[in-house]
Amino acid sequence: MKRRSLADCHNILDLRERARHCLPSPVFHMMDGGAESELTARRNSLAFDDIALAPRCLVDVSKVKTATRVLGQDLEWPLLCAPTGASRLFHPDGELAVARAAAKAGILYSLSTASTYSLEEVVAATSGPKMFQLYVHKNRDLTRSLIERSKRAGYAALCLTVDVPAMGNRERSLRAGFNMPPVWTLRTALSYARRPAWVLAQMRQGSITLANLVDPSDGGGPSQSTSLTDQIDAALTWKDVREIADLWGGPLALKGVMSAEDARRAADAGVSAVIVSNHGGRQLDGAAAAVEALPKIARAVGDRIEVILDGGVRRGVHVLKALALGAKACSIGRPYLYGLSAGGEAGVVKALSILRTELTLAMQLSGCADVESIGSNLIWRSV
């Protein structure tokens, strides 16, 4: 089958198919897979299909305004690039390419603790608005150090991820033979050999490390904290959230909230936003889809804090539906990773352009001239 070019990619699933042909099988399935039977991972997108719209007509939509303000940042449209770890696995430019593409698109880029370029390198690569995503480590000195480094580097917001007290059981990755560093068997060696362009590009770039967790006092070698899974603190509580909010002193988003009660507690703890997310279906299989949890959470917090929807967005109309259900913006991970894998920075630009074009068209066809006019009356409810 002929590999699809970027120009031939007309939606996010087209980019996913191109990414599948560009990446070694273990790497693709690590990115694309979820936990266990992947029920939640699939449901994240499928749940949007159950939300019908009631478009309005005879509205002047000759000019559509998509601009909004999220976490204190002016964005050209209501989308964030979610934090994704080890992005260099998908293209040698990794996080740098995504950050530059997000800046071009006028949206917020979120850098993961587990990034393969350091938080300082990403700041140097682009002046666009950025948020740093934090995992709380057992080594709390390291956690405080990451917060202070983010402050000094000029990150506009902090994102605290709270849904990883333990790593989900990602069976597809195990079946595909993904490991870091790779464990070589005949099957995995063949799967990498089938993607020589990827192998050569990675060899030219050098070894992959979790750049934010490199210990400079150890000659630049990886610290013990590089084993991120072992270092994440499962004892994290609401008391820690309050302390981090005070230490950070700026816009703080709590990522991984799936219940209305937790959303209310987040507002009480001094956070600026909750990100409704089940970690892309990569943690608890059987959890509700993010968009299913969204309406109750939005009602629970009202205007106290912002609500951001993360999970399953594959179309611009999905963003429209999320806004109608109470989200201030949406956050995407896999869609831009498909683009990154398919064509580096140009591929991420393509993915973001597809979603923005689809959102603008969906707003026009729904009779919404600006994002403020997208409300619950847009959702079809049978009598």
KEKOLVO-651588 format. One record per residue (C-alpha): residue number from 1; residue in one letter; x negated, y, z. Coordinates in steps of 0.001 Angstrom, whole numbers, plus 500000, padded with zeros to 6 digits. Each point is the difference from the previous one (the first is absolute). Example, Ala and Ser with C-alpha at 12.3 -4.5 7.8 and 13.67 -1.06 7.14 Angstrom:
! residues 2
nr:1&rest:a&X:487700&Y:495500&Z:507800
nr:2&rest:s&X:498630&Y:503440&Z:499340
//
This chain:
! residues 383
nr:1&rest:m&X:500000&Y:500000&Z:500000
nr:2&rest:k&X:498636&Y:503425&Z:499013
nr:3&rest:r&X:499135&Y:502195&Z:502960
nr:4&rest:r&X:502271&Y:503017&Z:500236
nr:5&rest:s&X:498251&Y:503386&Z:499675
nr:6&rest:l&X:500736&Y:502896&Z:502366
nr:7&rest:a&X:501829&Y:501741&Z:497169
nr:8&rest:d&X:502273&Y:496951&Z:499705
nr:9&rest:c&X:500883&Y:500055&Z:503707
nr:10&rest:h&X:503421&Y:501593&Z:500326
nr:11&rest:n&X:500811&Y:499117&Z:503609
nr:12&rest:i&X:498332&Y:498762&Z:503175
nr:13&rest:l&X:500590&Y:496340&Z:499158
nr:14&rest:d&X:498139&Y:500508&Z:496709
nr:15&rest:l&X:497047&Y:501309&Z:502022
nr:16&rest:r&X:500276&Y:496986&Z:502294
nr:17&rest:e&X:499719&Y:497685&Z:497007
nr:18&rest:r&X:496945&Y:501834&Z:498706
nr:19&rest:a&X:498454&Y:499858&Z:503481
nr:20&rest:r&X:500552&Y:496248&Z:500079
nr:21&rest:h&X:497947&Y:499672&Z:496815
nr:22&rest:c&X:497222&Y:502258&Z:501327
nr:23&rest:l&X:499433&Y:498523&Z:503454
nr:24&rest:p&X:498654&Y:496625&Z:501085
nr:25&rest:s&X:502888&Y:497853&Z:501187
nr:26&rest:p&X:499027&Y:500046&Z:503728
nr:27&rest:v&X:499792&Y:503798&Z:500006
nr:28&rest:f&X:503280&Y:500486&Z:498155
nr:29&rest:h&X:501920&Y:497645&Z:502277
nr:30&rest:m&X:498515&Y:501588&Z:503114
nr:31&rest:m&X:501337&Y:503371&Z:498805
nr:32&rest:d&X:503323&Y:498744&Z:498669
nr:33&rest:g&X:500919&Y:497485&Z:502687
nr:34&rest:g&X:501850&Y:500203&Z:503278
nr:35&rest:a&X:500343&Y:497917&Z:503145
nr:36&rest:e&X:501085&Y:496378&Z:500061
nr:37&rest:s&X:502940&Y:499444&Z:497591
nr:38&rest:e&X:499912&Y:503676&Z:498952
nr:39&rest:l&X:503711&Y:500474&Z:500662
nr:40&rest:t&X:499496&Y:503483&Z:501432
nr:41&rest:a&X:497508&Y:501003&Z:497296
nr:42&rest:r&X:502559&Y:499161&Z:497317
nr:43&rest:r&X:502904&Y:501461&Z:501937
nr:44&rest:n&X:498259&Y:503371&Z:500284
nr:45&rest:s&X:500626&Y:500640&Z:496301
nr:46&rest:l&X:503119&Y:497903&Z:499502
nr:47&rest:a&X:501874&Y:501873&Z:502739
nr:48&rest:f&X:499962&Y:503134&Z:497842
nr:49&rest:d&X:502188&Y:498119&Z:497516
nr:50&rest:d&X:502777&Y:499789&Z:502583
nr:51&rest:i&X:500166&Y:503791&Z:500314
nr:52&rest:a&X:502336&Y:501461&Z:497379
nr:53&rest:l&X:500099&Y:503698&Z:499127
nr:54&rest:a&X:502940&Y:502333&Z:499395
nr:55&rest:p&X:498526&Y:502609&Z:497634
nr:56&rest:r&X:501472&Y:503466&Z:499702
nr:57&rest:c&X:500584&Y:501716&Z:496661
nr:58&rest:l&X:500209&Y:503543&Z:498625
nr:59&rest:v&X:497020&Y:501168&Z:502042
nr:60&rest:d&X:497304&Y:502149&Z:498411
nr:61&rest:v&X:496990&Y:497685&Z:500006
nr:62&rest:s&X:498111&Y:501686&Z:497174
nr:63&rest:k&X:497318&Y:500725&Z:502601
nr:64&rest:v&X:499400&Y:497471&Z:502751
nr:65&rest:k&X:498022&Y:500964&Z:503110
nr:66&rest:t&X:498226&Y:497103&Z:501678
nr:67&rest:a&X:497775&Y:501967&Z:502407
nr:68&rest:t&X:500220&Y:499245&Z:503715
nr:69&rest:r&X:498038&Y:500341&Z:503235
nr:70&rest:v&X:498902&Y:496929&Z:501977
nr:71&rest:l&X:497757&Y:499818&Z:503076
nr:72&rest:g&X:499256&Y:503685&Z:499627
nr:73&rest:q&X:498844&Y:499636&Z:496394
nr:74&rest:d&X:501578&Y:501473&Z:496879
nr:75&rest:l&X:500460&Y:497201&Z:497459
nr:76&rest:e&X:501071&Y:500268&Z:496385
nr:77&rest:w&X:502341&Y:497028&Z:500455
nr:78&rest:p&X:501054&Y:497788&Z:502932
nr:79&rest:l&X:497414&Y:497215&Z:499787
nr:80&rest:l&X:496966&Y:498925&Z:502014
nr:81&rest:c&X:497269&Y:497529&Z:499088
nr:82&rest:a&X:500018&Y:497544&Z:502885
nr:83&rest:p&X:496775&Y:498823&Z:501649
nr:84&rest:t&X:498687&Y:496792&Z:498434
nr:85&rest:g&X:496850&Y:498288&Z:501182
nr:86&rest:a&X:496960&Y:499026&Z:497933
nr:87&rest:s&X:501144&Y:501726&Z:496815
nr:88&rest:r&X:496631&Y:499433&Z:498363
nr:89&rest:l&X:501058&Y:496388&Z:499535
nr:90&rest:f&X:502345&Y:501215&Z:497284
nr:91&rest:h&X:497694&Y:502457&Z:498265
nr:92&rest:p&X:496464&Y:501216&Z:500786
nr:93&rest:d&X:501246&Y:503570&Z:500537
nr:94&rest:g&X:502504&Y:498767&Z:502597
nr:95&rest:e&X:501329&Y:502620&Z:502369
nr:96&rest:l&X:498212&Y:502834&Z:498178
nr:97&rest:a&X:502006&Y:499319&Z:496838
nr:98&rest:v&X:503303&Y:499866&Z:501884
nr:99&rest:a&X:499300&Y:503175&Z:501971
nr:100&rest:r&X:499127&Y:501901&Z:496827
nr:101&rest:a&X:503109&Y:498751&Z:498207
nr:102&rest:a&X:502206&Y:500928&Z:502964
nr:103&rest:a&X:498540&Y:503510&Z:500028
nr:104&rest:k&X:500741&Y:500361&Z:496283
nr:105&rest:a&X:503572&Y:498886&Z:500649
nr:106&rest:g&X:500421&Y:502470&Z:502868
nr:107&rest:i&X:500723&Y:497392&Z:502669
nr:108&rest:l&X:498485&Y:498851&Z:503290
nr:109&rest:y&X:497360&Y:497267&Z:500047
nr:110&rest:s&X:499614&Y:497780&Z:503073
nr:111&rest:l&X:496590&Y:498441&Z:500620
nr:112&rest:s&X:499795&Y:496701&Z:501859
nr:113&rest:t&X:497719&Y:499287&Z:502937
nr:114&rest:a&X:498979&Y:496976&Z:497904
nr:115&rest:s&X:498970&Y:502096&Z:496990
nr:116&rest:t&X:496939&Y:499143&Z:497944
nr:117&rest:y&X:498999&Y:503659&Z:499670
nr:118&rest:s&X:499589&Y:502005&Z:503182
nr:119&rest:l&X:502457&Y:502640&Z:501088
nr:120&rest:e&X:497308&Y:502619&Z:499373
nr:121&rest:e&X:499322&Y:498735&Z:496465
nr:122&rest:v&X:503692&Y:500209&Z:499141
nr:123&rest:v&X:500208&Y:503588&Z:501249
nr:124&rest:a&X:496998&Y:500892&Z:497851
nr:125&rest:a&X:501676&Y:498449&Z:496937
nr:126&rest:t&X:503152&Y:502122&Z:499997
nr:127&rest:s&X:501606&Y:502972&Z:501725
nr:128&rest:g&X:503529&Y:498570&Z:499833
nr:129&rest:p&X:502019&Y:499487&Z:503223
nr:130&rest:k&X:498929&Y:496905&Z:501923
nr:131&rest:m&X:501070&Y:497954&Z:503001
nr:132&rest:f&X:497790&Y:497555&Z:501900
nr:133&rest:q&X:501542&Y:496678&Z:501026
nr:134&rest:l&X:498849&Y:498664&Z:503353
nr:135&rest:y&X:499923&Y:496521&Z:501469
nr:136&rest:v&X:499396&Y:500101&Z:503738
nr:137&rest:h&X:496974&Y:497874&Z:500839
nr:138&rest:k&X:499161&Y:498121&Z:503174
nr:139&rest:n&X:496969&Y:502269&Z:500017
nr:140&rest:r&X:501832&Y:503202&Z:500870
nr:141&rest:d&X:496816&Y:502042&Z:499552
nr:142&rest:l&X:500071&Y:498994&Z:496342
nr:143&rest:t&X:503660&Y:501017&Z:499770
nr:144&rest:r&X:499289&Y:503416&Z:501514
nr:145&rest:s&X:496998&Y:500395&Z:497701
nr:146&rest:l&X:502168&Y:499376&Z:496909
nr:147&rest:i&X:502500&Y:502606&Z:501185
nr:148&rest:e&X:497260&Y:502579&Z:500588
nr:149&rest:r&X:498384&Y:499259&Z:496633
nr:150&rest:s&X:503385&Y:500480&Z:498300
nr:151&rest:k&X:500419&Y:503350&Z:501727
nr:152&rest:r&X:496554&Y:501192&Z:498956
nr:153&rest:a&X:500525&Y:498832&Z:496423
nr:154&rest:g&X:503228&Y:501978&Z:499688
nr:155&rest:y&X:502678&Y:497307&Z:499723
nr:156&rest:a&X:503406&Y:501635&Z:500168
nr:157&rest:a&X:501771&Y:497209&Z:501886
nr:158&rest:l&X:499392&Y:496761&Z:501852
nr:159&rest:c&X:501901&Y:496784&Z:499356
nr:160&rest:l&X:500032&Y:497455&Z:502836
nr:161&rest:t&X:500886&Y:496489&Z:498805
nr:162&rest:v&X:501807&Y:498049&Z:502718
nr:163&rest:d&X:501256&Y:496803&Z:498351
nr:164&rest:v&X:496767&Y:497971&Z:500057
nr:165&rest:p&X:499578&Y:498593&Z:503531
nr:166&rest:a&X:498911&Y:496879&Z:498111
nr:167&rest:m&X:499383&Y:499325&Z:496323
nr:168&rest:g&X:502913&Y:498516&Z:498056
nr:169&rest:n&X:499763&Y:496497&Z:498558
nr:170&rest:r&X:499223&Y:500820&Z:496371
nr:171&rest:e&X:500289&Y:496579&Z:498451
nr:172&rest:r&X:499722&Y:501081&Z:496384
nr:173&rest:s&X:496570&Y:501469&Z:500678
nr:174&rest:l&X:498957&Y:496755&Z:501642
nr:175&rest:r&X:501257&Y:497899&Z:497103
nr:176&rest:a&X:498257&Y:502281&Z:497495
nr:177&rest:g&X:496713&Y:499611&Z:501867
nr:178&rest:f&X:499494&Y:503647&Z:500924
nr:179&rest:n&X:497313&Y:500680&Z:502591
nr:180&rest:m&X:497729&Y:502925&Z:500852
nr:181&rest:p&X:497228&Y:499311&Z:499276
nr:182&rest:p&X:501038&Y:497384&Z:497391
nr:183&rest:v&X:499722&Y:496338&Z:500933
nr:184&rest:w&X:498819&Y:498321&Z:496836
nr:185&rest:t&X:501694&Y:496849&Z:498807
nr:186&rest:l&X:500235&Y:498782&Z:496428
nr:187&rest:r&X:503550&Y:501366&Z:499759
nr:188&rest:t&X:499219&Y:503454&Z:501378
nr:189&rest:a&X:496802&Y:500278&Z:497965
nr:190&rest:l&X:501955&Y:499265&Z:496818
nr:191&rest:s&X:502692&Y:502546&Z:500881
nr:192&rest:y&X:497364&Y:502735&Z:500402
nr:193&rest:a&X:498112&Y:498872&Z:496882
nr:194&rest:r&X:503169&Y:500527&Z:497949
nr:195&rest:r&X:499800&Y:503721&Z:500783
nr:196&rest:p&X:496411&Y:500891&Z:498992
nr:197&rest:a&X:500762&Y:503722&Z:499608
nr:198&rest:w&X:501168&Y:500159&Z:503623
nr:199&rest:v&X:496965&Y:498033&Z:501220
nr:200&rest:l&X:497513&Y:502193&Z:498116
nr:201&rest:a&X:501636&Y:503214&Z:501184
nr:202&rest:q&X:499882&Y:498855&Z:503608
nr:203&rest:m&X:496376&Y:498866&Z:499668
nr:204&rest:r&X:498994&Y:503425&Z:498685
nr:205&rest:q&X:501698&Y:501681&Z:502958
nr:206&rest:g&X:498374&Y:497790&Z:502638
nr:207&rest:s&X:501363&Y:498207&Z:503037
nr:208&rest:i&X:503352&Y:500943&Z:501510
nr:209&rest:t&X:500089&Y:501180&Z:503612
nr:210&rest:l&X:502633&Y:501633&Z:502186
nr:211&rest:a&X:498299&Y:503375&Z:499822
nr:212&rest:n&X:501724&Y:501638&Z:502971
nr:213&rest:l&X:498833&Y:497185&Z:502261
nr:214&rest:v&X:496327&Y:500038&Z:499054
nr:215&rest:d&X:497762&Y:500680&Z:502954
nr:216&rest:p&X:497358&Y:502624&Z:499063
nr:217&rest:s&X:497914&Y:499082&Z:503057
nr:218&rest:d&X:499560&Y:496521&Z:498531
nr:219&rest:g&X:498173&Y:501189&Z:496910
nr:220&rest:g&X:503251&Y:500390&Z:498093
nr:221&rest:g&X:500954&Y:496356&Z:500480
nr:222&rest:p&X:503529&Y:498938&Z:500874
nr:223&rest:s&X:500853&Y:500186&Z:503681
nr:224&rest:q&X:501818&Y:497280&Z:501900
nr:225&rest:s&X:503153&Y:502022&Z:499358
nr:226&rest:t&X:499755&Y:499231&Z:496293
nr:227&rest:s&X:501964&Y:496831&Z:500781
nr:228&rest:l&X:503137&Y:502069&Z:500147
nr:229&rest:t&X:502431&Y:497181&Z:500684
nr:230&rest:d&X:498148&Y:499054&Z:503169
nr:231&rest:q&X:499690&Y:503586&Z:501170
nr:232&rest:i&X:503590&Y:501278&Z:499765
nr:233&rest:d&X:501412&Y:500445&Z:503494
nr:234&rest:a&X:503156&Y:497931&Z:500556
nr:235&rest:a&X:500551&Y:501734&Z:503345
nr:236&rest:l&X:501069&Y:503294&Z:498395
nr:237&rest:t&X:502980&Y:501633&Z:501764
nr:238&rest:w&X:502028&Y:503234&Z:499966
nr:239&rest:k&X:497594&Y:501430&Z:502562
nr:240&rest:d&X:497235&Y:499753&Z:497382
nr:241&rest:v&X:502175&Y:501757&Z:497424
nr:242&rest:r&X:500433&Y:502982&Z:502304
nr:243&rest:e&X:496257&Y:500129&Z:500708
nr:244&rest:i&X:499154&Y:499841&Z:496287
nr:245&rest:a&X:502547&Y:502735&Z:499239
nr:246&rest:d&X:498338&Y:502228&Z:502601
nr:247&rest:l&X:496483&Y:499185&Z:498811
nr:248&rest:w&X:500851&Y:500603&Z:496351
nr:249&rest:g&X:501990&Y:503169&Z:500599
nr:250&rest:g&X:501482&Y:500161&Z:496501
nr:251&rest:p&X:502621&Y:498314&Z:497817
nr:252&rest:l&X:500208&Y:496316&Z:500995
nr:253&rest:a&X:501910&Y:497261&Z:498175
nr:254&rest:l&X:500834&Y:496640&Z:501569
nr:255&rest:k&X:499932&Y:497273&Z:497336
nr:256&rest:g&X:501773&Y:496682&Z:500465
nr:257&rest:v&X:503227&Y:501146&Z:501699
nr:258&rest:m&X:502989&Y:497789&Z:499153
nr:259&rest:s&X:502476&Y:500646&Z:502811
nr:260&rest:a&X:502061&Y:503027&Z:500982
nr:261&rest:e&X:498972&Y:499625&Z:503646
nr:262&rest:d&X:496310&Y:500137&Z:499103
nr:263&rest:a&X:500645&Y:503022&Z:497791
nr:264&rest:r&X:501622&Y:501864&Z:502902
nr:265&rest:r&X:497081&Y:499072&Z:502264
nr:266&rest:a&X:497596&Y:501254&Z:497354
nr:267&rest:a&X:501747&Y:503358&Z:499965
nr:268&rest:d&X:499771&Y:500124&Z:503793
nr:269&rest:a&X:496275&Y:499128&Z:499795
nr:270&rest:g&X:499214&Y:503109&Z:497972
nr:271&rest:v&X:499496&Y:498597&Z:496507
nr:272&rest:s&X:500868&Y:502033&Z:496926
nr:273&rest:a&X:501335&Y:497174&Z:497834
nr:274&rest:v&X:500814&Y:496323&Z:499965
nr:275&rest:i&X:499148&Y:497888&Z:496986
nr:276&rest:v&X:502648&Y:497316&Z:499630
nr:277&rest:s&X:497902&Y:497041&Z:498913
nr:278&rest:n&X:499594&Y:496246&Z:500366
nr:279&rest:h&X:496437&Y:500191&Z:498631
nr:280&rest:g&X:501126&Y:499017&Z:496515
nr:281&rest:g&X:501375&Y:496703&Z:501289
nr:282&rest:r&X:496483&Y:498977&Z:501012
nr:283&rest:q&X:500651&Y:499647&Z:503739
nr:284&rest:l&X:503264&Y:498503&Z:501343
nr:285&rest:d&X:501742&Y:497992&Z:497284
nr:286&rest:g&X:503722&Y:500248&Z:500616
nr:287&rest:a&X:499939&Y:503657&Z:500993
nr:288&rest:a&X:502584&Y:502245&Z:498378
nr:289&rest:a&X:499112&Y:501889&Z:496861
nr:290&rest:a&X:498714&Y:503464&Z:500793
nr:291&rest:v&X:502847&Y:501671&Z:498116
nr:292&rest:e&X:502521&Y:497916&Z:501978
nr:293&rest:a&X:498568&Y:501367&Z:503265
nr:294&rest:l&X:499812&Y:503568&Z:498701
nr:295&rest:p&X:503585&Y:501330&Z:500474
nr:296&rest:k&X:500291&Y:499030&Z:503659
nr:297&rest:i&X:496575&Y:501454&Z:500781
nr:298&rest:a&X:500787&Y:503235&Z:498152
nr:299&rest:r&X:503232&Y:500381&Z:501973
nr:300&rest:a&X:498225&Y:499237&Z:503284
nr:301&rest:v&X:497435&Y:502790&Z:499719
nr:302&rest:g&X:501996&Y:502552&Z:498029
nr:303&rest:d&X:497922&Y:503124&Z:499462
nr:304&rest:r&X:497652&Y:499354&Z:502917
nr:305&rest:i&X:497275&Y:498434&Z:497860
nr:306&rest:e&X:499444&Y:499126&Z:496348
nr:307&rest:v&X:500790&Y:496544&Z:498654
nr:308&rest:i&X:497918&Y:498473&Z:497222
nr:309&rest:l&X:500948&Y:496788&Z:498184
nr:310&rest:d&X:497203&Y:497544&Z:499215
nr:311&rest:g&X:500551&Y:496716&Z:498212
nr:312&rest:g&X:501430&Y:498657&Z:496767
nr:313&rest:v&X:500012&Y:503214&Z:497941
nr:314&rest:r&X:499492&Y:499030&Z:496368
nr:315&rest:r&X:502206&Y:502562&Z:498234
nr:316&rest:g&X:500636&Y:503705&Z:500201
nr:317&rest:v&X:503644&Y:499244&Z:500728
nr:318&rest:h&X:498850&Y:498118&Z:503101
nr:319&rest:v&X:498567&Y:503282&Z:501288
nr:320&rest:l&X:503316&Y:501700&Z:499238
nr:321&rest:k&X:501923&Y:497335&Z:501926
nr:322&rest:a&X:497656&Y:500253&Z:502980
nr:323&rest:l&X:500414&Y:503781&Z:500147
nr:324&rest:a&X:503771&Y:499581&Z:499840
nr:325&rest:l&X:499806&Y:497618&Z:502964
nr:326&rest:g&X:498113&Y:502502&Z:502135
nr:327&rest:a&X:496322&Y:499764&Z:499091
nr:328&rest:k&X:497941&Y:503152&Z:499580
nr:329&rest:a&X:497618&Y:498216&Z:497619
nr:330&rest:c&X:498848&Y:496562&Z:498909
nr:331&rest:s&X:496637&Y:498305&Z:500282
nr:332&rest:i&X:498556&Y:497505&Z:497496
nr:333&rest:g&X:497126&Y:497537&Z:500123
nr:334&rest:r&X:500156&Y:497188&Z:497468
nr:335&rest:p&X:501261&Y:502190&Z:497117
nr:336&rest:y&X:496888&Y:502154&Z:500031
nr:337&rest:l&X:497773&Y:496965&Z:500621
nr:338&rest:y&X:501421&Y:498427&Z:496849
nr:339&rest:g&X:499004&Y:503176&Z:498181
nr:340&rest:l&X:496558&Y:500066&Z:501617
nr:341&rest:s&X:499400&Y:496384&Z:498992
nr:342&rest:a&X:501298&Y:500622&Z:496495
nr:343&rest:g&X:497931&Y:503064&Z:499212
nr:344&rest:g&X:498284&Y:501712&Z:502921
nr:345&rest:e&X:500920&Y:503626&Z:500584
nr:346&rest:a&X:501803&Y:500193&Z:496650
nr:347&rest:g&X:502102&Y:497020&Z:501054
nr:348&rest:v&X:500988&Y:501645&Z:503279
nr:349&rest:v&X:500868&Y:503198&Z:498118
nr:350&rest:k&X:502162&Y:497851&Z:497713
nr:351&rest:a&X:501806&Y:498327&Z:502914
nr:352&rest:l&X:500755&Y:503325&Z:501685
nr:353&rest:s&X:501083&Y:501577&Z:496723
nr:354&rest:i&X:502423&Y:497128&Z:499346
nr:355&rest:l&X:501628&Y:500384&Z:503413
nr:356&rest:r&X:500227&Y:503774&Z:499821
nr:357&rest:t&X:501534&Y:499906&Z:496522
nr:358&rest:e&X:502519&Y:497385&Z:501124
nr:359&rest:l&X:500889&Y:501985&Z:503132
nr:360&rest:t&X:500552&Y:503212&Z:498039
nr:361&rest:l&X:502233&Y:498203&Z:497502
nr:362&rest:a&X:501948&Y:498277&Z:502790
nr:363&rest:m&X:500580&Y:503363&Z:501679
nr:364&rest:q&X:501292&Y:501493&Z:496748
nr:365&rest:l&X:502313&Y:497059&Z:499366
nr:366&rest:s&X:501281&Y:500191&Z:503592
nr:367&rest:g&X:500715&Y:503717&Z:499933
nr:368&rest:c&X:497230&Y:500939&Z:502447
nr:369&rest:a&X:498142&Y:503169&Z:499032
nr:370&rest:d&X:497631&Y:499854&Z:502968
nr:371&rest:v&X:499053&Y:497595&Z:502772
nr:372&rest:e&X:502032&Y:501927&Z:502577
nr:373&rest:s&X:503177&Y:499144&Z:498092
nr:374&rest:i&X:499340&Y:496245&Z:500305
nr:375&rest:g&X:502271&Y:498868&Z:502813
nr:376&rest:s&X:502114&Y:497124&Z:501296
nr:377&rest:n&X:502866&Y:500993&Z:497693
nr:378&rest:l&X:497903&Y:498592&Z:497172
nr:379&rest:i&X:500400&Y:496475&Z:501408
nr:380&rest:w&X:502988&Y:498061&Z:498660
nr:381&rest:r&X:502225&Y:498626&Z:502730
nr:382&rest:s&X:502992&Y:497862&Z:499123
nr:383&rest:v&X:503304&Y:500995&Z:501598
//
